[in-house]
Structure formats: structure tokens, C-alpha cells
């Protein structure tokens, strides 16, 4: 191992390459940054294998030997900019829970408290970053999968607006045609974005992952005196309230804007927010997303959901109880309540459209309490 030429070249180029990556990302104008990507690759590293040596399982036992054939778009840009992919991190089964445990790689724990979850679905990445195993990473978010782990593990994550970063190559939600035209009804929900140990690296990684998309003007200064700030301390409802320390953090952030920029923040109370989870599930049905147990089948025979739930009680199922639990909750039909929930969604959508007609910031808790203990989310 000590005489491995590739390893020696990698070590020799690591410091220089990393410094150049940071220099180009932070100091170059957009056009020069894009051109510079071609010159800062770290020679001697695994540049041309396109990820074929990396497992891509989504925590599915049936996919435990699935190896990526090539880089996804985000990963390719990441590598092209000179970043070094060091590992694949853990997720919950088919990326559908707010911890990161599965029957392939086991349980990821929160580095700050091993009795608590790191968040999900990109919990393995968040745990790695907060443990100083890396300083930048890539996550995907379909319902909080970047934002929740980032909050639970004390790092920084961003789910970009739709279409800014390509989702091509994500798994298990990667049903696309060869020309990369997305055919998934869930595409409008998924976002690929940066996760960073330090907040200052978010713009750098956004430039890389977006291919320096001209729609995001990260090099322009923002005059926050002209930006409206809105905030909510918690979701309305008896069982939805935020913990005192969460409310305190929102108020602290709000006052920072007020004192630093001489503005007055506006408190809001959107009653529809108490239906956030039912609205999310209803929108999945509305766009024709396949039931979750389709993903669990991994292209093979459909699973017997109720049998698998029974087997999981005795630890005999290949599937985790959380994903079976969520799957069972997603198979209800389009009854009266479904349409009522969609009406609430339209009402909330209109309210957000109104406040974002001008440049605005909406401060809202990622989660109403600190990271829960394992299995505790079932009680929520």
C-alpha cells in the first residue's frame, strides 16, 4: 500500500488541489469559474471510473450488490471541479424516513448523542460532515432529507429551487429516458443540493452543482434593508408546538435581521401548516406517484405489505418497519379528506405566492424539537 503510485500521487496533489478548488470557487467571476473547472482536476485520483466502484443501494437488501454504472450529473460536476468523492453514506430504506437505518448497512447515530437519530434521509452524510469526516457533500431532498439531517447534526444544507441542480442519476428515484428527460411524477418534489460543514462553502458548492447556472446570482450583494422578513415560531396546533429553545432560536435570528439592517420583521400564522404531512402525501397522489411498495419491490415481484409488516415484528423481514409503516399510510384512496387537504394546499400556496411577490425571507423551524431518540418518531 505504501508503494502504491496512485496513492502517492493523490497525497501529493491533495493540498494543492483542495486549495485551488477553494480559490477558484470563492474568488473567480462566474465565467472564469466555469472555464477553470477544466484545469483544477486532481491528477492521480480515481477520475475516470465514473463511480462504477460505488455501491448504490438506497438501503434495500434486494439492491445490496447494485453498483453505479456512471456518475450522476451532480456527482460528475463535483468531481470535475476537483472535489474528491471519499465514500458513500447511509440512508433509510428507499430514503423515506427521518433516521438513517436499514438492513444493509445498519444504523447511523447522531454524533452528538448516539441515542438520537441523525435525521434522514441524508443522515449518513450529515453525520460524516459533523464528525469532520469530510467538509462538503451532496444530498437529495424529497420531503426534508437535506434540511432535517442538517438541523439535527448542526451542519448547513440547502435544497435548491426546482431545476437549478440536475437530479439525473439519483436512486431509487431515477426513472429517466436515455436523453435525461425525467419521466418521474415525483421529479417536482426532489432536489439535489449541497451539504457543508461550514456555511461559507454553500455558495461555492452551489456554483459547482448547478453548473454555474446564470439564474442564481451568488456573486451579487444583497441589500437586506430592502428585503422583507417574515417568521413563524411554530406550527399551529396542540401537538405541533416548538420547544422553547427552538422558538428562542427563531426570535434570535429575526432580531439579528432587525438590529443589523434596521427592518421590522412580520410574524405570520398559517393555519394550513398543521396539515403539512397530509398535504405532502396528497400531492404525491395527485401527480400519480407509484405507491412506495413499488420501490420496495426493486423491479421484482410486488411485496405483500401486510405480511412484511407482520414479519418485521419478529425481525424476519428484509424491510425496515419505518418504510413499511409509511407505505401502509400512503395506500389510502382519494376520498373526501384527500380533496379537502388539496384545498388547504392551494390556500397555503397562494399565501406563499403573496409574500414572495417581493424579495423576502421566511424564517421557520426545520423541526419543532431537538433530534428524537430512535423509534420516538412513531409517537409523533
C-alpha positions as CSV (number, residue, x, y, z in Angstrom):
1,X,0.0,0.0,0.0
2,X,2.8,2.4,0.9
3,X,4.4,2.0,-2.5
4,X,1.1,2.4,-4.5
5,X,1.9,5.1,-7.1
6,X,-1.7,6.2,-7.3
7,X,-1.9,6.8,-3.6
8,X,1.4,8.7,-3.6
9,X,0.2,11.0,-6.4
10,X,-3.1,11.5,-4.6
11,X,-1.4,12.5,-1.4
12,X,1.0,14.9,-3.2
13,X,-1.8,16.6,-5.1
14,X,-4.4,16.8,-2.3
15,X,-3.3,20.0,-0.6
16,X,-2.6,21.9,-3.8
17,X,-5.8,20.7,-5.5
18,X,-8.0,21.5,-2.5
19,X,-6.6,25.0,-2.2
20,X,-7.2,25.6,-5.9
21,X,-10.8,24.3,-5.6
22,X,-11.5,26.8,-2.9
23,X,-9.6,29.6,-4.6
24,X,-11.5,29.2,-7.9
25,X,-14.8,28.8,-6.3
26,X,-14.6,31.8,-4.0
27,X,-12.6,34.4,-6.0
28,X,-13.3,33.9,-9.7
29,X,-16.1,35.5,-11.7
30,X,-18.8,33.0,-12.9
31,X,-17.5,32.7,-16.5
32,X,-13.9,32.1,-15.3
33,X,-15.1,29.7,-12.6
34,X,-16.7,27.5,-15.3
35,X,-13.7,27.6,-17.5
36,X,-11.4,26.9,-14.6
37,X,-13.2,23.6,-13.8
38,X,-11.3,22.1,-16.7
39,X,-7.9,22.9,-15.2
40,X,-8.2,22.1,-11.5
41,X,-8.7,18.3,-11.5
42,X,-6.6,16.4,-9.0
43,X,-4.4,14.1,-11.0
44,X,-3.7,10.7,-9.7
45,X,-7.2,10.2,-8.2
46,X,-9.9,8.0,-9.4
47,X,-11.1,10.4,-12.1
48,X,-12.3,8.3,-14.9
49,X,-14.1,5.4,-13.2
50,X,-17.4,7.4,-13.1
51,X,-18.5,5.8,-9.8
52,X,-18.7,2.3,-11.1
53,X,-16.9,1.1,-7.9
54,X,-19.5,2.8,-5.6
55,X,-22.5,0.9,-4.2
56,X,-25.9,2.4,-4.8
57,X,-28.4,0.5,-2.7
58,X,-30.8,3.0,-1.2
59,X,-30.7,0.7,1.8
60,X,-32.6,-2.1,0.0
61,X,-31.5,-5.7,0.7
62,X,-32.5,-6.6,-2.8
63,X,-30.1,-3.9,-4.2
64,X,-27.2,-4.6,-1.8
65,X,-25.0,-5.6,-4.7
66,X,-26.1,-2.8,-7.0
67,X,-23.1,-0.7,-8.3
68,X,-23.5,2.6,-10.0
69,X,-22.6,2.4,-13.7
70,X,-21.6,6.0,-14.0
71,X,-21.7,9.3,-12.1
72,X,-25.0,11.2,-11.8
73,X,-24.9,14.8,-13.1
74,X,-24.3,16.3,-9.7
75,X,-21.5,13.9,-8.9
76,X,-19.9,14.4,-12.2
77,X,-19.8,18.2,-11.7
78,X,-18.5,17.7,-8.2
79,X,-15.7,15.5,-9.5
80,X,-15.0,17.7,-12.5
81,X,-14.5,20.7,-10.2
82,X,-11.7,18.9,-8.4
83,X,-13.6,17.6,-5.4
84,X,-12.7,14.1,-4.1
85,X,-15.6,11.7,-3.5
86,X,-14.4,9.7,-0.5
87,X,-17.3,7.4,0.3
88,X,-21.0,6.6,0.1
89,X,-23.0,7.4,3.2
90,X,-26.0,5.8,4.8
91,X,-29.7,6.5,4.2
92,X,-33.0,5.0,5.4
93,X,-34.6,2.3,3.2
94,X,-35.6,4.0,-0.1
95,X,-34.8,7.3,1.5
96,X,-38.2,7.5,3.3
97,X,-37.7,8.2,7.0
98,X,-36.1,10.7,9.3
99,X,-33.4,8.5,10.7
100,X,-30.8,6.6,8.6
101,X,-31.1,2.9,9.3
102,X,-31.5,-0.1,7.0
103,X,-30.9,-3.9,6.9
104,X,-27.9,-3.5,4.6
105,X,-25.5,-1.2,6.5
106,X,-27.3,-0.9,9.8
107,X,-28.0,2.2,11.9
108,X,-26.4,5.6,11.7
109,X,-26.3,7.5,15.0
110,X,-26.2,11.2,15.8
111,X,-22.6,12.1,16.5
112,X,-23.6,14.5,19.3
113,X,-25.8,11.9,21.1
114,X,-25.7,8.3,20.0
115,X,-29.1,7.6,21.4
116,X,-30.7,10.1,18.9
117,X,-31.3,9.9,15.2
118,X,-29.1,11.9,12.8
119,X,-32.1,12.7,10.6
120,X,-32.9,11.4,7.2
121,X,-32.8,10.6,4.5
122,X,-29.3,12.1,4.0
123,X,-28.4,11.3,7.6
124,X,-25.2,9.4,6.9
125,X,-23.8,12.4,5.0
126,X,-24.8,14.8,7.8
127,X,-23.2,12.6,10.5
128,X,-20.0,12.3,8.4
129,X,-19.7,16.1,8.0
130,X,-20.4,16.9,11.6
131,X,-17.8,14.3,12.6
132,X,-15.2,16.0,10.4
133,X,-15.0,13.0,8.1
134,X,-15.5,15.5,5.2
135,X,-16.2,19.2,4.8
136,X,-18.6,19.1,1.8
137,X,-21.1,16.6,0.4
138,X,-24.1,16.1,-1.8
139,X,-27.6,15.3,-0.5
140,X,-31.1,14.8,-2.0
141,X,-34.3,16.1,-0.6
142,X,-37.8,14.9,-1.3
143,X,-39.5,16.0,1.9
144,X,-36.8,17.3,4.2
145,X,-34.0,14.9,3.5
146,X,-31.3,17.6,3.3
147,X,-32.8,20.1,5.7
148,X,-33.7,17.7,8.6
149,X,-30.3,16.0,8.9
150,X,-28.5,19.3,8.6
151,X,-30.6,20.7,11.5
152,X,-30.1,17.5,13.6
153,X,-26.4,17.3,13.1
154,X,-25.6,21.0,13.3
155,X,-24.3,21.5,9.7
156,X,-25.5,23.5,6.7
157,X,-27.7,22.2,3.9
158,X,-29.7,23.7,1.1
159,X,-32.5,22.3,-1.1
160,X,-32.3,24.4,-4.3
161,X,-35.3,25.6,-6.3
162,X,-36.5,23.1,-8.9
163,X,-34.4,22.8,-12.0
164,X,-31.3,24.5,-10.6
165,X,-29.4,21.3,-9.9
166,X,-29.9,18.2,-12.1
167,X,-31.4,15.2,-10.3
168,X,-30.3,12.8,-13.0
169,X,-28.7,9.7,-11.5
170,X,-30.5,9.7,-8.2
171,X,-31.5,6.3,-6.8
172,X,-34.1,4.8,-6.2
173,X,-36.0,7.7,-8.0
174,X,-34.2,7.7,-11.3
175,X,-36.7,6.5,-13.9
176,X,-35.4,8.7,-16.8
177,X,-35.1,8.2,-20.5
178,X,-31.6,8.0,-22.1
179,X,-31.7,11.7,-23.1
180,X,-32.1,12.5,-19.4
181,X,-35.7,13.7,-19.8
182,X,-37.2,13.0,-16.5
183,X,-40.3,10.7,-16.6
184,X,-40.9,10.6,-12.8
185,X,-44.1,12.1,-11.4
186,X,-42.1,12.8,-8.3
187,X,-39.5,15.0,-10.1
188,X,-41.1,18.2,-8.9
189,X,-40.5,17.1,-5.3
190,X,-36.9,16.1,-5.5
191,X,-34.0,18.4,-5.0
192,X,-30.3,17.7,-5.2
193,X,-28.2,20.1,-3.2
194,X,-25.1,20.9,-1.1
195,X,-24.4,19.9,2.5
196,X,-21.4,21.6,4.2
197,X,-19.6,21.6,7.5
198,X,-19.2,25.4,7.1
199,X,-21.9,27.8,5.8
200,X,-19.4,29.7,3.7
201,X,-19.0,26.7,1.5
202,X,-22.6,26.5,0.5
203,X,-22.3,29.2,-2.3
204,X,-19.2,27.5,-3.6
205,X,-20.8,24.1,-3.9
206,X,-24.0,25.5,-5.3
207,X,-21.9,27.0,-8.2
208,X,-20.4,23.7,-8.8
209,X,-23.6,21.6,-8.6
210,X,-25.6,24.0,-10.7
211,X,-23.0,24.1,-13.5
212,X,-22.7,27.8,-12.7
213,X,-26.4,28.4,-13.7
214,X,-26.8,32.0,-14.5
215,X,-30.2,32.2,-12.8
216,X,-28.5,32.0,-9.3
217,X,-26.6,35.3,-8.8
218,X,-24.4,34.2,-5.9
219,X,-21.8,36.9,-6.7
220,X,-24.2,39.8,-6.3
221,X,-24.5,41.5,-3.0
222,X,-28.0,41.6,-1.4
223,X,-29.2,44.8,0.3
224,X,-31.1,43.2,3.2
225,X,-32.6,46.6,4.0
226,X,-34.9,46.1,1.0
227,X,-35.7,42.5,1.9
228,X,-38.9,41.7,3.8
229,X,-38.5,39.2,6.7
230,X,-41.4,37.0,7.9
231,X,-41.3,34.4,10.6
232,X,-43.3,31.7,12.3
233,X,-42.1,30.2,15.6
234,X,-44.1,27.0,15.3
235,X,-46.8,25.1,13.5
236,X,-50.3,25.8,15.0
237,X,-52.0,23.0,16.9
238,X,-52.0,21.4,20.3
239,X,-49.4,18.7,19.4
240,X,-47.3,20.7,16.9
241,X,-45.7,23.4,19.2
242,X,-42.0,24.1,19.1
243,X,-39.8,23.5,22.1
244,X,-38.8,26.8,23.9
245,X,-35.2,26.6,22.6
246,X,-36.4,26.3,19.0
247,X,-38.7,29.4,19.4
248,X,-35.8,31.2,21.0
249,X,-33.5,30.5,18.0
250,X,-36.1,31.8,15.6
251,X,-36.6,35.0,17.6
252,X,-32.8,35.4,17.8
253,X,-32.4,35.1,14.0
254,X,-35.3,37.5,13.5
255,X,-33.8,40.1,15.8
256,X,-30.5,39.8,14.1
257,X,-32.0,41.0,10.8
258,X,-33.9,43.8,12.6
259,X,-31.0,45.1,14.5
260,X,-28.4,44.7,11.8
261,X,-30.4,46.1,8.8
262,X,-32.9,48.4,10.5
263,X,-36.0,46.5,9.3
264,X,-39.2,45.2,11.0
265,X,-39.9,41.5,10.7
266,X,-43.5,40.4,10.3
267,X,-44.9,37.5,12.3
268,X,-47.2,35.1,10.4
269,X,-49.6,32.3,11.4
270,X,-50.5,30.0,8.5
271,X,-53.1,27.6,10.0
272,X,-52.7,25.3,6.9
273,X,-49.2,24.4,8.1
274,X,-50.7,21.9,10.6
275,X,-51.6,19.8,7.6
276,X,-48.1,19.8,6.1
277,X,-47.6,16.0,6.1
278,X,-51.1,15.1,4.7
279,X,-50.6,17.8,2.1
280,X,-47.3,16.3,1.1
281,X,-48.8,12.8,0.8
282,X,-51.9,14.2,-1.1
283,X,-49.7,15.9,-3.7
284,X,-47.9,12.6,-4.3
285,X,-51.2,11.0,-5.1
286,X,-52.2,14.0,-7.3
287,X,-49.2,13.7,-9.6
288,X,-49.7,9.9,-9.9
289,X,-46.6,8.8,-8.0
290,X,-46.5,5.0,-7.6
291,X,-47.1,3.5,-4.2
292,X,-43.9,3.1,-2.1
293,X,-44.1,-0.6,-2.0
294,X,-43.3,-0.5,-5.8
295,X,-39.9,0.9,-4.9
296,X,-39.5,-1.8,-2.2
297,X,-40.1,-4.5,-4.9
298,X,-37.0,-3.2,-6.7
299,X,-38.3,-4.3,-10.1
300,X,-39.1,-7.8,-8.8
301,X,-42.4,-9.3,-7.7
302,X,-44.6,-7.0,-5.7
303,X,-44.3,-7.4,-1.9
304,X,-47.1,-8.4,0.4
305,X,-47.1,-5.3,2.5
306,X,-49.2,-6.7,5.4
307,X,-47.2,-9.9,5.5
308,X,-43.9,-7.9,5.6
309,X,-45.3,-5.7,8.5
310,X,-46.1,-8.9,10.4
311,X,-42.7,-10.4,9.7
312,X,-40.9,-7.2,10.8
313,X,-42.4,-7.5,14.3
314,X,-40.2,-10.6,14.6
315,X,-37.3,-9.1,12.7
316,X,-37.8,-11.5,9.9
317,X,-38.5,-9.0,7.1
318,X,-35.9,-7.7,4.7
319,X,-37.6,-4.3,5.1
320,X,-37.4,-1.9,8.0
321,X,-40.6,-1.1,9.9
322,X,-40.5,2.6,9.3
323,X,-40.7,2.3,5.5
324,X,-43.4,-0.4,5.8
325,X,-45.3,2.0,8.2
326,X,-45.0,4.9,5.7
327,X,-46.0,2.6,2.8
328,X,-49.2,1.5,4.6
329,X,-50.1,5.1,5.2
330,X,-49.7,6.0,1.6
331,X,-52.2,3.5,0.1
332,X,-55.4,5.2,1.0
333,X,-57.7,6.2,-1.8
334,X,-58.8,9.7,-2.9
335,X,-61.7,10.2,-0.6
336,X,-63.3,13.4,0.7
337,X,-60.5,14.2,3.0
338,X,-58.0,14.0,0.1
339,X,-59.7,16.8,-1.7
340,X,-60.1,18.8,1.4
341,X,-56.4,18.6,2.0
342,X,-55.6,19.7,-1.6
343,X,-57.8,22.7,-1.0
344,X,-55.8,23.6,2.1
345,X,-52.6,23.2,0.0
346,X,-53.9,25.6,-2.6
347,X,-54.7,28.1,0.1
348,X,-51.2,27.8,1.6
349,X,-49.6,28.1,-1.8
350,X,-51.5,31.3,-2.5
351,X,-50.3,32.8,0.8
352,X,-46.7,32.0,0.0
353,X,-47.0,33.4,-3.5
354,X,-48.3,36.6,-2.0
355,X,-45.4,37.1,0.5
356,X,-42.8,36.2,-2.2
357,X,-44.0,38.6,-4.8
358,X,-41.2,40.8,-3.4
359,X,-37.8,39.7,-2.2
360,X,-38.4,38.1,1.1
361,X,-37.1,35.7,3.8
362,X,-39.3,33.3,5.7
363,X,-37.9,32.1,9.0
364,X,-39.4,28.8,10.2
365,X,-38.2,25.9,12.3
366,X,-36.8,22.9,10.4
367,X,-38.1,20.7,13.2
368,X,-40.1,21.6,16.3
369,X,-37.7,19.9,18.7
370,X,-34.1,18.5,19.0
371,X,-33.3,15.2,17.3
372,X,-35.6,12.5,18.7
373,X,-34.4,9.2,20.1
374,X,-34.6,6.1,17.9
375,X,-38.2,4.9,17.4
376,X,-39.6,8.0,19.0
377,X,-40.8,9.4,15.7
378,X,-43.5,6.7,15.6
379,X,-45.2,8.5,18.5
380,X,-45.4,11.8,16.7
